[in-house]
Amino acid sequence: LPSIRFHDLRHTCASLLLSNGISMKQIQIWLGHSTFSTTADIYAHLDYSAQEASANAMNGMFNRPEKEEQLAYYRDFKARQSTKMVGESLEQHCLSQFNQMRMALFPDAYFEKDNDVKIMMIQAVDRNIKYSAANYIAVNLLKFIVRMVFVKTLPIEYLGINGLLSNVLAILSLAELGIGSAIVYSLYKPLAYGDKETIKSIMNLFKKGYVAIGYIILVLGLVWFPFLDSFIKNGNSVPQVYYFYLLFLLNTVVSYFWTYKRSLLIADQKQYVVNIYQAVTQVLVSVLQIIFLLIFENYWCFIILMLLGTILENFIIAFKADKEYPYLNEAAEDLDLDIKKQIAKNTKAMICHKIGDVVFFSSSNLVLSKFIGLAEVGIYS
């Protein structure tokens, strides 16, 4: 410890009194100084309370409550600006690094901020919903008018044949087993990342699968051909029903040869493109069907126009897909085994749903035709 004189206790006493709020005048009396100035000269520098009071007085003049709020706002603003600057600097760094690798690894890729991508997706979904709603209203309204003209110009049994053959082909389409939905699901990720090689490989598998399914349905349809009469009660009352059936079968098979490209547009959030072409072709076909039914009152005209409409619609949409994705015509590599396994797994999950869908929506006309008759199928339809 430092050397402490007995007299130093006098200074300690004065310091403690001052720190406890005792006035300088009382300390002068306690110490026995002859004048106030003597005490003040020795101990005034220890009076921190006076200094603090002076500082607070000055602070109160400038730091009013609204000033405090403003200062807090600017401090927060500065912090946010600093965060924004860090984010923008990081974004610029990512963009710079991306551009360095892009030409060598991903020549067709591009850099986008995540919030821009989300906005684009929301806009695409909104556009798809609007076009789908408009297409649904227009097409179904025209179908209703076509059905009215059909009933007025042809016997009710022909409407029954139309419903019966539609159900038969829907049952044959069970051969698809939900493969299309599983493959479309597998396209979302490579489309989002611009992975053209994977897209080409998936679409190549899609093409092979759907062409094979088309031929399977054709074979199954021809096997069903001799037994068609057994699903019509009291024999066939509509001449040439077998030829009508062959046109329906061809209409279904042709769809599988092109429709896989339609699925790519849908997976890429371009359902509205499909809706536009679908609406145009179906409106055209419906108008022509109405005209031909009114003029010729012939079922041949009706189903031939249906077949031509299906071919035209699928051809136009496939042509549009080729223009949107020109790399589809390039040679494709073998698809990754993990993706194949995932598609197979998803297809298995879709089988029960597909069967239930067909049984629930596509079997009633068969039952009615078998046990009641074609006219009743036409009325039910």
C-alpha positions as CSV (number, residue, x, y, z in Angstrom):
1,L,0.0,0.0,0.0
2,P,1.2,3.6,-0.6
3,S,2.3,5.6,2.4
4,I,-0.7,7.4,4.0
5,R,-0.2,10.2,6.4
6,F,-2.6,10.9,9.3
7,H,-3.4,14.3,7.7
8,D,-4.6,12.5,4.6
9,L,-7.6,11.2,6.6
10,R,-8.8,14.9,6.5
11,H,-8.8,14.8,2.7
12,T,-10.6,11.5,2.7
13,C,-13.3,12.9,5.1
14,A,-13.9,15.9,2.8
15,S,-14.1,13.7,-0.3
16,L,-16.6,11.3,1.3
17,L,-18.8,14.2,2.5
18,L,-18.8,15.8,-0.9
19,S,-19.7,12.5,-2.7
20,N,-22.6,12.1,-0.4
21,G,-24.1,15.5,-1.3
22,I,-22.9,17.6,1.6
23,S,-22.6,21.2,0.4
24,M,-19.2,22.9,0.1
25,K,-20.1,25.4,2.8
26,Q,-20.8,22.7,5.4
27,I,-17.5,21.0,4.5
28,Q,-15.7,24.3,5.1
29,I,-17.2,24.5,8.6
30,W,-16.4,20.9,9.3
31,L,-12.8,21.3,8.2
32,G,-12.4,24.6,9.9
33,H,-11.2,26.6,6.9
34,S,-11.2,30.3,7.3
35,T,-12.7,31.1,3.9
36,F,-15.0,29.3,1.5
37,S,-12.6,29.8,-1.4
38,T,-9.9,27.7,0.4
39,T,-12.2,24.7,0.6
40,A,-13.5,25.2,-3.0
41,D,-10.0,25.5,-4.4
42,I,-8.9,22.2,-2.9
43,Y,-12.1,20.1,-3.3
44,A,-14.2,21.5,-6.2
45,H,-12.7,19.2,-8.8
46,L,-14.2,16.2,-6.9
47,D,-17.8,17.6,-7.2
48,Y,-18.9,15.3,-10.1
49,S,-22.6,15.8,-9.4
50,A,-22.3,19.4,-10.4
51,Q,-20.6,18.5,-13.6
52,E,-23.2,15.8,-14.3
53,A,-26.0,18.3,-13.6
54,S,-24.5,20.8,-16.0
55,A,-24.1,18.1,-18.7
56,N,-27.7,17.0,-18.2
57,A,-28.9,20.6,-18.5
58,M,-27.2,21.0,-21.8
59,N,-28.4,17.6,-23.0
60,G,-32.0,18.6,-22.1
61,M,-31.7,21.7,-24.3
62,F,-30.9,19.7,-27.4
63,N,-32.2,16.1,-26.8
64,R,-35.9,16.6,-26.6
65,P,-38.2,13.6,-27.0
66,E,-38.8,14.2,-30.7
67,K,-35.0,14.5,-31.1
68,E,-34.6,11.1,-29.4
69,E,-37.1,9.6,-31.8
70,Q,-35.3,11.1,-34.8
71,L,-32.0,9.9,-33.6
72,A,-33.4,6.4,-33.1
73,Y,-34.9,6.5,-36.6
74,Y,-31.7,7.5,-38.2
75,R,-29.7,4.9,-36.3
76,D,-32.1,2.2,-37.4
77,F,-32.1,3.5,-41.0
78,K,-28.3,3.4,-41.0
79,A,-28.3,-0.2,-39.8
80,R,-30.8,-1.2,-42.5
81,Q,-28.9,0.6,-45.1
82,S,-25.8,-1.2,-44.0
83,T,-27.6,-4.5,-44.3
84,K,-29.0,-3.6,-47.7
85,M,-25.5,-2.6,-48.9
86,V,-24.1,-5.9,-47.6
87,G,-26.9,-7.8,-49.5
88,E,-26.3,-5.8,-52.7
89,S,-22.5,-6.3,-52.5
90,L,-23.1,-10.1,-52.0
91,E,-25.5,-10.1,-55.0
92,Q,-22.9,-8.3,-57.2
93,H,-20.3,-10.8,-56.0
94,C,-22.6,-13.8,-56.9
95,L,-23.3,-12.2,-60.3
96,S,-19.6,-11.7,-61.0
97,Q,-18.8,-15.3,-60.0
98,F,-21.7,-16.7,-62.0
99,N,-20.7,-14.8,-65.2
100,Q,-17.2,-16.2,-64.9
101,M,-18.5,-19.7,-65.0
102,R,-21.5,-19.3,-67.2
103,M,-19.8,-19.3,-70.6
104,A,-17.9,-22.5,-69.9
105,L,-20.6,-24.5,-67.9
106,F,-24.0,-22.9,-68.5
107,P,-24.0,-20.8,-71.7
108,D,-27.8,-20.5,-71.8
109,A,-28.3,-19.8,-68.1
110,Y,-29.0,-16.4,-66.6
111,F,-28.9,-14.8,-63.2
112,E,-32.0,-13.6,-61.4
113,K,-32.8,-12.5,-57.9
114,D,-35.1,-14.8,-56.0
115,N,-37.8,-12.2,-55.4
116,D,-38.0,-11.6,-59.2
117,V,-38.4,-15.3,-59.8
118,K,-41.2,-15.5,-57.3
119,I,-43.0,-12.5,-58.9
120,M,-42.7,-14.1,-62.3
121,M,-44.1,-17.4,-61.0
122,I,-47.0,-15.6,-59.4
123,Q,-47.7,-13.7,-62.7
124,A,-47.5,-17.0,-64.7
125,V,-50.0,-18.7,-62.3
126,D,-52.3,-15.8,-62.5
127,R,-52.2,-15.7,-66.3
128,N,-52.8,-19.5,-66.5
129,I,-55.8,-19.3,-64.2
130,K,-57.4,-16.5,-66.3
131,Y,-56.8,-18.2,-69.6
132,S,-58.0,-21.6,-68.2
133,A,-61.2,-20.0,-66.9
134,A,-61.9,-18.3,-70.2
135,N,-61.1,-21.4,-72.2
136,Y,-63.4,-23.5,-69.9
137,I,-66.3,-21.2,-70.3
138,A,-66.0,-20.8,-74.1
139,V,-65.4,-24.5,-74.9
140,N,-68.2,-25.8,-72.6
141,L,-70.7,-23.2,-73.9
142,L,-70.0,-24.3,-77.4
143,K,-70.2,-28.0,-76.4
144,F,-73.6,-27.3,-75.0
145,I,-74.7,-25.7,-78.3
146,V,-73.2,-28.6,-80.3
147,R,-75.1,-31.1,-78.0
148,M,-78.4,-29.3,-78.6
149,V,-77.9,-29.3,-82.4
150,F,-76.8,-33.0,-82.2
151,V,-80.0,-34.0,-80.4
152,K,-82.2,-32.1,-82.9
153,T,-80.5,-33.4,-86.0
154,L,-79.7,-37.1,-85.2
155,P,-81.6,-39.9,-83.5
156,I,-81.0,-40.2,-79.7
157,E,-79.2,-43.6,-80.3
158,Y,-76.3,-41.8,-81.9
159,L,-75.8,-39.7,-78.8
160,G,-75.8,-43.0,-76.9
161,I,-73.1,-44.4,-79.3
162,N,-71.1,-41.2,-78.7
163,G,-71.2,-41.7,-74.9
164,L,-70.6,-45.5,-75.1
165,L,-67.5,-45.2,-77.3
166,S,-66.1,-42.4,-75.2
167,N,-66.3,-44.7,-72.2
168,V,-64.7,-47.6,-74.0
169,L,-61.7,-45.5,-75.0
170,A,-61.4,-44.0,-71.6
171,I,-61.1,-47.6,-70.1
172,L,-58.5,-48.5,-72.7
173,S,-56.6,-45.4,-71.7
174,L,-55.9,-47.1,-68.4
175,A,-52.8,-48.4,-70.2
176,E,-51.3,-44.9,-69.4
177,L,-51.4,-45.7,-65.7
178,G,-50.5,-42.2,-64.6
179,I,-47.1,-42.2,-66.3
180,G,-47.7,-38.8,-67.8
181,S,-48.4,-37.1,-64.4
182,A,-45.3,-38.7,-62.9
183,I,-43.0,-37.6,-65.8
184,V,-44.5,-34.0,-65.7
185,Y,-43.7,-33.9,-62.0
186,S,-40.0,-34.8,-62.7
187,L,-39.7,-31.9,-65.2
188,Y,-40.3,-29.1,-62.6
189,K,-36.8,-29.2,-61.1
190,P,-34.7,-29.3,-64.4
191,L,-37.0,-26.6,-65.9
192,A,-36.4,-24.4,-62.8
193,Y,-32.6,-24.8,-63.1
194,G,-32.4,-24.6,-66.9
195,D,-31.0,-28.1,-67.1
196,K,-31.5,-28.8,-70.8
197,E,-29.7,-32.2,-70.8
198,T,-32.0,-33.6,-68.2
199,I,-35.1,-32.1,-69.9
200,K,-34.1,-33.7,-73.2
201,S,-33.6,-37.0,-71.5
202,I,-36.9,-36.9,-69.7
203,M,-38.8,-35.8,-72.8
204,N,-37.1,-38.6,-74.8
205,L,-38.4,-41.1,-72.2
206,F,-41.8,-39.4,-72.3
207,K,-41.9,-39.7,-76.1
208,K,-41.0,-43.4,-76.1
209,G,-43.4,-44.1,-73.3
210,Y,-46.4,-42.3,-74.9
211,V,-45.7,-43.8,-78.3
212,A,-45.6,-47.2,-76.8
213,I,-48.9,-46.5,-74.9
214,G,-50.5,-45.3,-78.1
215,Y,-49.7,-48.6,-79.8
216,I,-50.8,-50.6,-76.7
217,I,-54.2,-48.8,-76.8
218,L,-54.4,-49.5,-80.5
219,V,-53.9,-53.2,-80.0
220,L,-56.3,-53.4,-77.0
221,G,-58.9,-51.5,-79.0
222,L,-58.6,-53.9,-81.9
223,V,-58.9,-56.8,-79.5
224,W,-62.1,-55.2,-78.1
225,F,-63.5,-54.7,-81.6
226,P,-65.3,-58.0,-82.1
227,F,-67.0,-57.8,-78.7
228,L,-68.5,-54.3,-79.1
229,D,-72.0,-55.7,-79.8
230,S,-72.0,-57.5,-76.4
231,F,-72.2,-54.1,-74.6
232,I,-75.3,-53.0,-76.5
233,K,-78.6,-54.4,-75.2
234,N,-80.9,-56.0,-77.8
235,G,-78.3,-55.8,-80.5
236,N,-76.9,-52.9,-82.4
237,S,-79.5,-50.4,-83.6
238,V,-77.0,-48.0,-85.2
239,P,-75.5,-49.1,-88.5
240,Q,-71.7,-48.7,-89.1
241,V,-71.0,-48.6,-85.3
242,Y,-67.8,-50.6,-85.9
243,Y,-66.5,-47.9,-88.2
244,F,-67.4,-45.2,-85.8
245,Y,-65.5,-47.1,-83.1
246,L,-62.4,-47.3,-85.3
247,L,-62.4,-43.5,-85.8
248,F,-62.8,-43.0,-82.0
249,L,-59.9,-45.4,-81.4
250,L,-57.7,-43.6,-84.0
251,N,-58.6,-40.2,-82.3
252,T,-57.3,-41.5,-79.0
253,V,-54.2,-43.2,-80.3
254,V,-53.1,-40.1,-82.4
255,S,-53.2,-38.0,-79.2
256,Y,-50.5,-40.0,-77.5
257,F,-48.1,-39.5,-80.4
258,W,-47.9,-35.7,-79.9
259,T,-49.4,-34.8,-76.5
260,Y,-46.2,-35.3,-74.5
261,K,-44.9,-32.0,-75.9
262,R,-48.0,-30.2,-74.5
263,S,-47.1,-31.5,-71.1
264,L,-43.7,-29.7,-71.3
265,L,-45.4,-26.3,-71.8
266,I,-47.7,-27.0,-68.9
267,A,-44.8,-28.0,-66.6
268,D,-43.0,-24.8,-67.6
269,Q,-45.9,-22.6,-66.4
270,K,-47.2,-22.0,-69.9
271,Q,-50.6,-23.5,-69.6
272,Y,-52.0,-20.4,-71.1
273,V,-50.3,-21.2,-74.4
274,V,-52.0,-24.6,-74.5
275,N,-55.3,-23.0,-73.6
276,I,-55.1,-20.5,-76.4
277,Y,-54.5,-23.1,-79.1
278,Q,-57.0,-25.5,-77.5
279,A,-59.7,-22.9,-77.5
280,V,-59.1,-21.8,-81.1
281,T,-59.1,-25.4,-82.5
282,Q,-62.1,-26.5,-80.4
283,V,-64.1,-23.4,-81.3
284,L,-63.3,-24.0,-84.9
285,V,-64.3,-27.7,-84.8
286,S,-67.5,-27.0,-82.8
287,V,-68.6,-24.3,-85.3
288,L,-68.0,-26.7,-88.2
289,Q,-69.7,-29.5,-86.4
290,I,-72.8,-27.4,-85.9
291,I,-72.8,-26.3,-89.6
292,F,-72.3,-29.8,-90.9
293,L,-75.0,-31.3,-88.6
294,L,-77.5,-28.6,-89.7
295,I,-76.7,-29.1,-93.4
296,F,-76.1,-32.9,-93.7
297,E,-77.5,-34.4,-90.5
298,N,-74.8,-37.0,-90.7
299,Y,-72.8,-38.5,-87.8
300,W,-69.9,-39.2,-90.1
301,C,-69.3,-35.5,-90.5
302,F,-69.4,-35.1,-86.7
303,I,-66.7,-37.7,-85.8
304,I,-64.4,-36.9,-88.8
305,L,-64.3,-33.3,-87.7
306,M,-63.6,-34.4,-84.2
307,L,-60.6,-36.5,-85.4
308,L,-59.3,-33.7,-87.6
309,G,-59.6,-31.2,-84.7
310,T,-57.6,-33.5,-82.4
311,I,-54.8,-33.9,-85.0
312,L,-54.8,-30.1,-85.7
313,E,-54.7,-29.2,-82.0
314,N,-51.9,-31.6,-81.2
315,F,-49.9,-30.7,-84.2
316,I,-50.0,-26.9,-83.5
317,I,-49.1,-27.3,-79.8
318,A,-46.3,-29.7,-80.7
319,F,-45.0,-27.2,-83.3
320,K,-45.2,-24.4,-80.7
321,A,-43.2,-26.6,-78.2
322,D,-40.5,-27.2,-80.8
323,K,-40.2,-23.5,-81.3
324,E,-40.0,-22.8,-77.6
325,Y,-37.6,-25.6,-76.9
326,P,-35.5,-26.2,-80.1
327,Y,-33.0,-28.3,-78.1
328,L,-35.7,-31.1,-77.9
329,N,-34.7,-32.2,-81.4
330,E,-31.1,-32.7,-80.3
331,A,-29.7,-36.1,-79.3
332,A,-30.5,-36.9,-75.6
333,E,-28.4,-38.8,-73.1
334,D,-29.6,-41.7,-71.0
335,L,-31.7,-40.5,-68.1
336,D,-30.2,-40.6,-64.7
337,L,-31.1,-43.8,-62.9
338,D,-32.4,-42.0,-59.8
339,I,-34.8,-40.0,-61.9
340,K,-36.1,-43.2,-63.5
341,K,-36.6,-44.7,-60.1
342,Q,-38.5,-41.6,-58.9
343,I,-40.8,-41.7,-62.0
344,A,-41.5,-45.4,-61.5
345,K,-42.3,-44.7,-57.8
346,N,-44.7,-41.9,-58.6
347,T,-46.3,-43.9,-61.4
348,K,-47.1,-46.7,-58.9
349,A,-48.6,-44.1,-56.6
350,M,-50.8,-42.9,-59.5
351,I,-52.2,-46.3,-60.5
352,C,-54.9,-46.5,-57.9
353,H,-56.0,-42.9,-58.5
354,K,-56.1,-43.6,-62.3
355,I,-58.2,-46.8,-61.9
356,G,-60.6,-45.0,-59.5
357,D,-61.0,-42.1,-61.8
358,V,-61.9,-44.3,-64.8
359,V,-64.3,-46.5,-62.7
360,F,-66.0,-43.5,-61.3
361,F,-66.3,-41.3,-64.4
362,S,-66.0,-43.7,-67.4
363,S,-68.1,-46.8,-66.7
364,S,-71.7,-45.6,-66.3
365,N,-72.4,-45.5,-70.1
366,L,-71.1,-49.1,-70.5
367,V,-73.4,-50.4,-67.7
368,L,-76.4,-48.5,-69.1
369,S,-75.8,-49.7,-72.6
370,K,-75.3,-53.3,-71.5
371,F,-78.4,-53.5,-69.3
372,I,-80.8,-50.8,-70.5
373,G,-80.0,-49.6,-74.1
374,L,-78.4,-47.0,-76.3
375,A,-81.3,-44.6,-76.2
376,E,-81.1,-44.4,-72.4
377,V,-77.4,-43.8,-72.7
378,G,-78.1,-40.9,-75.0
379,I,-80.7,-39.5,-72.6
380,Y,-78.2,-39.9,-69.7
381,S,-75.5,-38.2,-71.7
